[in-house]
């Protein structure tokens, strides 16, 4: 669902994941894989990571790199995930 062709489906999937107290490992890894997606709206799903990003050092490094993204929404999503 996070890579669905329709933006509203991706956003809804990310929102549902973001409301979970603890993401499953499968959900967490799916979000991590989307950090480098070519579509900025897909990269923005990292908002769902919230405070759970500390589970994986590589996720922190990828999010820090996303702070340089040309798309403001992606940068904002990275900031939100790192908070």
DSSP file (Angstrom, degrees, kcal/mol; ACC not computed):
  #  RESIDUE AA STRUCTURE BP1 BP2  ACC     N-H-->O    O-->H-N    N-H-->O    O-->H-N    TCO  KAPPA ALPHA  PHI   PSI    X-CA   Y-CA   Z-CA
    1    1 A X    >         0   0    0      0, 0.0     3,-1.2     0, 0.0    12,-0.2   0.000 360.0 360.0 360.0 -28.7    0.0    0.0    0.0
    2    2 A X  T 3   +     0   0    0      1,-0.3    43,-0.1    11,-0.1     8,-0.1   0.703 360.0  38.0 -69.8 -17.8    2.9    2.4    0.6
    3    3 A X  T 3  S+     0   0    0      6,-0.0    -1,-0.3     7,-0.0    39,-0.1   0.169  84.8 141.5-115.9  16.5    3.9    2.2   -3.0
    4    4 A X    <   -     0   0    0     -3,-1.2     6,-0.2     1,-0.1     5,-0.0  -0.201  62.3-118.4 -56.4 150.5    0.4    2.2   -4.5
    5    5 A X  S    S+     0   0    0      4,-0.1     2,-0.5     5,-0.0    -1,-0.1   0.794  95.6  76.3 -64.6 -29.3   -0.1    4.2   -7.6
    6    6 A X  S >> S-     0   0    0      1,-0.1     4,-1.8     2,-0.0     3,-0.6  -0.739  73.2-146.7 -92.0 128.2   -2.6    6.5   -6.0
    7    7 A X  H 3> S+     0   0    0     -2,-0.5     4,-2.8     1,-0.2     5,-0.2   0.884  97.4  56.4 -57.9 -43.5   -1.2    9.2   -3.6
    8    8 A X  H 3> S+     0   0    0      1,-0.2     4,-2.0     2,-0.2    -1,-0.2   0.824 106.2  51.3 -64.0 -29.9   -4.3    9.1   -1.3
    9    9 A X  H <> S+     0   0    0     -3,-0.6     4,-2.4     2,-0.2    -1,-0.2   0.917 111.1  47.6 -70.4 -43.8   -3.8    5.3   -0.8
   10   10 A X  H  X S+     0   0    0     -4,-1.8     4,-2.4     1,-0.2    -2,-0.2   0.923 113.1  48.7 -61.3 -44.1   -0.1    5.8    0.1
   11   11 A X  H  X S+     0   0    0     -4,-2.8     4,-2.4     1,-0.2    -1,-0.2   0.908 111.5  49.1 -63.6 -42.0   -1.0    8.6    2.5
   12   12 A X  H  X S+     0   0    0     -4,-2.0     4,-2.3    -5,-0.2    -1,-0.2   0.906 111.1  49.8 -64.2 -41.5   -3.8    6.6    4.2
   13   13 A X  H  X S+     0   0    0     -4,-2.4     4,-2.2   -12,-0.2    -2,-0.2   0.922 112.2  47.5 -63.2 -43.8   -1.4    3.6    4.6
   14   14 A X  H  X S+     0   0    0     -4,-2.4     4,-2.5     1,-0.2    -2,-0.2   0.888 110.6  52.5 -64.7 -38.9    1.2    5.8    6.2
   15   15 A X  H  X S+     0   0    0     -4,-2.4     4,-1.1     2,-0.2    -2,-0.2   0.920 109.0  49.1 -63.7 -43.4   -1.3    7.4    8.5
   16   16 A X  H >< S+     0   0    0     -4,-2.3     3,-0.6     1,-0.2     4,-0.4   0.929 113.2  47.0 -61.4 -45.2   -2.5    4.0    9.7
   17   17 A X  H >< S+     0   0    0     -4,-2.2     3,-1.3     1,-0.2    -1,-0.2   0.888 107.9  57.1 -63.3 -38.5    1.0    2.9   10.4
   18   18 A X  H 3< S+     0   0    0     -4,-2.5    -1,-0.2     1,-0.3    -2,-0.2   0.734 100.7  57.6 -66.5 -22.4    1.8    6.2   12.1
   19   19 A X  T << S+     0   0    0     -4,-1.1    -1,-0.3    -3,-0.6     2,-0.2   0.564  84.1 103.1 -84.4  -8.7   -1.0    5.6   14.6
   20   20 A X  S <  S-     0   0    0     -3,-1.3     3,-0.2    -4,-0.4    -3,-0.0  -0.513  70.4-139.5 -76.3 141.1    0.4    2.3   15.8
   21   21 A X  S    S+     0   0    0      1,-0.3     2,-0.4    -2,-0.2    -1,-0.1   0.900  92.3  11.6 -64.1 -40.4    2.2    2.3   19.1
   22   22 A X  S    S-     0   0    0     -3,-0.0    -1,-0.3    30,-0.0     2,-0.2  -0.974  79.4-133.8-143.2 124.9    4.8    0.0   17.7
   23   23 A X        -     0   0    0     -2,-0.4     2,-0.1    -3,-0.2    -6,-0.0  -0.484  26.3-115.0 -74.8 145.0    5.4   -1.0   14.1
   24   24 A X     >  -     0   0    0     -2,-0.2     4,-2.7     1,-0.1     5,-0.2  -0.361  30.3-109.6 -68.5 160.8    5.9   -4.6   13.2
   25   25 A X  H  > S+     0   0    0      1,-0.2     4,-2.6     2,-0.2     5,-0.2   0.881 120.2  52.9 -60.5 -38.2    9.3   -5.4   11.8
   26   26 A X  H  > S+     0   0    0      2,-0.2     4,-2.0     1,-0.2    -1,-0.2   0.930 111.9  44.3 -64.1 -46.0    7.7   -5.9    8.3
   27   27 A X  H  > S+     0   0    0      2,-0.2     4,-2.1     1,-0.2    -2,-0.2   0.914 113.5  51.2 -64.3 -42.9    6.0   -2.5    8.4
   28   28 A X  H  X S+     0   0    0     -4,-2.7     4,-2.3     1,-0.2    -2,-0.2   0.928 111.1  47.1 -60.7 -46.4    9.1   -0.8    9.7
   29   29 A X  H  X S+     0   0    0     -4,-2.6     4,-2.5     1,-0.2    -1,-0.2   0.864 108.9  55.3 -65.8 -35.7   11.3   -2.4    6.9
   30   30 A X  H  X S+     0   0    0     -4,-2.0     4,-1.0     2,-0.2    -1,-0.2   0.910 109.5  47.0 -63.1 -41.1    8.7   -1.4    4.3
   31   31 A X  H >< S+     0   0    0     -4,-2.1     3,-0.5     1,-0.2     4,-0.3   0.917 110.6  51.9 -64.7 -43.1    8.9    2.2    5.4
   32   32 A X  H >< S+     0   0    0     -4,-2.3     3,-1.6     1,-0.2     4,-0.3   0.905 105.2  55.8 -61.0 -42.0   12.7    2.1    5.5
   33   33 A X  H >< S+     0   0    0     -4,-2.5     3,-0.8     1,-0.3    -1,-0.2   0.811 103.2  56.8 -60.4 -29.0   12.8    0.8    1.9
   34   34 A X  G X< S+     0   0    0     -4,-1.0     3,-1.2    -3,-0.5    -1,-0.3   0.508  80.2  89.0 -83.1  -3.5   10.7    3.8    0.8
   35   35 A X  G <  S+     0   0    0     -3,-1.6    -1,-0.2    -4,-0.3    -2,-0.1   0.788  96.5  37.5 -64.0 -26.2   13.2    6.4    2.1
   36   36 A X  G <  S+     0   0    0     -3,-0.8    -1,-0.3    -4,-0.3    -2,-0.1   0.195  84.2 136.7-111.8  16.4   15.1    6.3   -1.2
   37   37 A X    <   -     0   0    0     -3,-1.2     6,-0.2     1,-0.1    -3,-0.1  -0.324  59.7-127.9 -62.1 144.9   12.1    6.0   -3.6
   38   38 A X  S    S+     0   0    0      4,-0.1     2,-0.6     3,-0.0    -1,-0.1   0.687  90.5  80.6 -68.2 -19.1   12.2    8.2   -6.6
   39   39 A X  S >> S-     0   0    0      1,-0.1     4,-2.0     2,-0.0     3,-1.0  -0.810  71.3-150.8 -93.9 118.8    8.8    9.7   -6.0
   40   40 A X  H 3> S+     0   0    0     -2,-0.6     4,-1.7     1,-0.3    -1,-0.1   0.840  96.5  57.7 -58.5 -33.7    8.8   12.4   -3.3
   41   41 A X  H 34 S+     0   0    0      1,-0.2    -1,-0.3     2,-0.2     4,-0.2   0.825 107.4  48.4 -68.3 -28.0    5.2   11.6   -2.2
   42   42 A X  H X4 S+     0   0    0     -3,-1.0     3,-1.7     1,-0.2    -2,-0.2   0.895 108.4  53.5 -74.0 -41.4    6.4    8.0   -1.5
   43   43 A X  H >< S+     0   0    0     -4,-2.0     3,-1.5     1,-0.3    -2,-0.2   0.819  97.2  67.8 -62.2 -28.8    9.4    9.3    0.5
   44   44 A X  G >< S+     0   0    0     -4,-1.7     3,-1.7     1,-0.3    -1,-0.3   0.633  75.5  84.9 -68.1 -12.1    7.1   11.4    2.6
   45   45 A X  G X   +     0   0    0     -3,-1.7     3,-2.2     1,-0.3    -1,-0.3   0.631  63.9  89.9 -65.2  -9.3    5.6    8.2    4.2
   46   46 A X  G X>  +     0   0    0     -3,-1.5     3,-2.0     1,-0.3     4,-0.6   0.661  63.1  84.0 -63.1 -12.2    8.4    8.3    6.6
   47   47 A X  G X4 S+     0   0    0     -3,-1.7     3,-0.9     1,-0.3    -1,-0.3   0.848  80.8  64.8 -54.4 -31.3    6.2   10.5    8.8
   48   48 A X  G <4 S+     0   0    0     -3,-2.2    -1,-0.3     1,-0.2    -2,-0.2   0.680  86.5  70.8 -68.1 -16.5    4.8    7.1   10.0
   49   49 A X  G X4 S+     0   0    0     -3,-2.0     3,-2.4    -4,-0.2    -1,-0.2   0.865  70.3 159.3 -68.2 -34.4    8.2    6.3   11.5
   50   50 A X  G X< S-     0   0    0     -3,-0.9     3,-0.9    -4,-0.6    -1,-0.1  -0.156  72.5 -17.8  47.3-137.4    7.7    8.8   14.2
   51   51 A X  G >  S+     0   0    0      1,-0.2     3,-0.8    32,-0.1    -1,-0.3   0.444 121.5  85.4 -78.0   0.2    9.9    8.1   17.2
   52   52 A X  G X   +     0   0    0     -3,-2.4     3,-1.9     1,-0.2    -1,-0.2   0.512  60.3  93.7 -80.5  -3.2   10.5    4.5   16.2
   53   53 A X  G X   +     0   0    0     -3,-0.9     3,-1.8    28,-0.4     7,-0.3   0.752  67.1  74.9 -63.5 -23.8   13.4    5.5   13.9
   54   54 A X  G <  S+     0   0    0     -3,-0.8    -1,-0.3     1,-0.3     3,-0.2   0.616  76.3  81.0 -65.4  -9.2   15.9    4.8   16.7
   55   55 A X  G <  S+     0   0    0     -3,-1.9     2,-0.4     1,-0.2    -1,-0.3   0.703  99.7  34.4 -68.0 -18.6   15.3    1.1   16.0
   56   56 A X    X>  -     0   0    0     -3,-1.8     4,-1.4    -4,-0.1     3,-1.1  -0.920  64.2-156.4-146.1 113.0   17.7    1.2   13.1
   57   57 A X  H 3> S+     0   0    0     -2,-0.4     4,-2.2     1,-0.3     5,-0.2   0.858  97.2  58.8 -57.6 -37.4   20.8    3.3   12.8
   58   58 A X  H 3> S+     0   0    0      1,-0.2     4,-2.3     2,-0.2    -1,-0.3   0.828 101.4  56.1 -63.9 -29.4   20.7    3.1    9.0
   59   59 A X  H <> S+     0   0    0     -3,-1.1     4,-2.5    -6,-0.2    -1,-0.2   0.909 106.3  50.0 -66.9 -41.0   17.2    4.7    9.1
   60   60 A X  H  X S+     0   0    0     -4,-1.4     4,-2.4    -7,-0.3    -2,-0.2   0.929 111.5  48.5 -61.9 -45.0   18.6    7.7   11.1
   61   61 A X  H  X S+     0   0    0     -4,-2.2     4,-1.9     1,-0.2    -1,-0.2   0.899 112.2  48.6 -62.8 -41.0   21.4    8.1    8.5
   62   62 A X  H  X S+     0   0    0     -4,-2.3     4,-1.8     2,-0.2    -1,-0.2   0.892 111.2  50.4 -66.3 -39.5   18.9    7.9    5.6
   63   63 A X  H  X S+     0   0    0     -4,-2.5     4,-0.8     2,-0.2    -2,-0.2   0.891 107.6  52.8 -66.9 -38.8   16.6   10.5    7.3
   64   64 A X  H >< S+     0   0    0     -4,-2.4     3,-0.9     1,-0.2     4,-0.2   0.909 109.1  50.1 -61.5 -41.1   19.5   12.8    7.9
   65   65 A X  H >< S+     0   0    0     -4,-1.9     3,-1.7     1,-0.2    -1,-0.2   0.864 103.2  60.8 -63.9 -35.6   20.3   12.6    4.2
   66   66 A X  H >< S+     0   0    0     -4,-1.8     3,-1.9     1,-0.3    -1,-0.2   0.699  85.2  76.3 -66.5 -18.7   16.6   13.3    3.4
   67   67 A X  T << S+     0   0    0     -3,-0.9    -1,-0.3    -4,-0.8    -2,-0.2   0.689  93.8  53.3 -64.2 -15.9   17.0   16.7    5.1
   68   68 A X  T <  S+     0   0    0     -3,-1.7    -1,-0.3    -4,-0.2    -2,-0.2   0.385  81.9 130.1 -95.9   0.8   18.8   17.7    1.9
   69   69 A X    <   -     0   0    0     -3,-1.9     6,-0.1     1,-0.1    -3,-0.0  -0.206  63.2-131.6 -60.0 146.0   16.0   16.6   -0.4
   70   70 A X  S    S+     0   0    0      4,-0.1     2,-0.6     5,-0.0    -1,-0.1   0.678  88.1  81.4 -72.1 -17.4   14.8   19.2   -3.0
   71   71 A X  S >> S-     0   0    0      1,-0.1     4,-2.0     2,-0.0     3,-0.6  -0.811  70.8-150.3 -95.9 120.9   11.2   18.6   -2.0
   72   72 A X  H 3> S+     0   0    0     -2,-0.6     4,-2.7     1,-0.2     5,-0.2   0.843  96.4  57.1 -58.2 -35.5   10.0   20.5    1.1
   73   73 A X  H 3> S+     0   0    0      2,-0.2     4,-2.1     1,-0.2    -1,-0.2   0.876 106.8  48.8 -64.0 -36.4    7.5   17.9    2.0
   74   74 A X  H <> S+     0   0    0     -3,-0.6     4,-2.3     2,-0.2    -2,-0.2   0.919 111.4  49.2 -68.2 -44.4   10.2   15.2    2.1
   75   75 A X  H  X S+     0   0    0     -4,-2.0     4,-2.3     1,-0.2    -2,-0.2   0.918 112.1  49.3 -61.0 -42.3   12.4   17.4    4.3
   76   76 A X  H  X S+     0   0    0     -4,-2.7     4,-2.5     1,-0.2    -1,-0.2   0.888 109.6  51.2 -63.7 -39.4    9.4   18.0    6.6
   77   77 A X  H  X S+     0   0    0     -4,-2.1     4,-2.4     2,-0.2    -1,-0.2   0.894 109.7  50.3 -65.0 -39.8    8.6   14.3    6.8
   78   78 A X  H  X S+     0   0    0     -4,-2.3     4,-1.8     2,-0.2    -2,-0.2   0.916 110.3  49.7 -64.3 -43.0   12.2   13.6    7.7
   79   79 A X  H  X S+     0   0    0     -4,-2.3     4,-1.1     1,-0.2    -2,-0.2   0.936 111.0  49.9 -60.2 -46.0   12.2   16.2   10.5
   80   80 A X  H >< S+     0   0    0     -4,-2.5     3,-0.6     1,-0.2    -2,-0.2   0.913 110.7  49.2 -59.5 -43.9    9.0   14.8   11.8
   81   81 A X  H 3< S+     0   0    0     -4,-2.4   -28,-0.4     1,-0.2    -1,-0.2   0.818 110.9  50.5 -67.3 -29.8   10.4   11.2   11.9
   82   82 A X  H 3<        0   0    0     -4,-1.8    -1,-0.2     1,-0.2    -2,-0.2   0.648 360.0 360.0 -83.1 -14.6   13.6   12.4   13.6
   83   83 A X    <<        0   0    0     -4,-1.1    -1,-0.2    -3,-0.6   -32,-0.1   0.496 360.0 360.0 -67.5 360.0   11.7   14.2   16.4
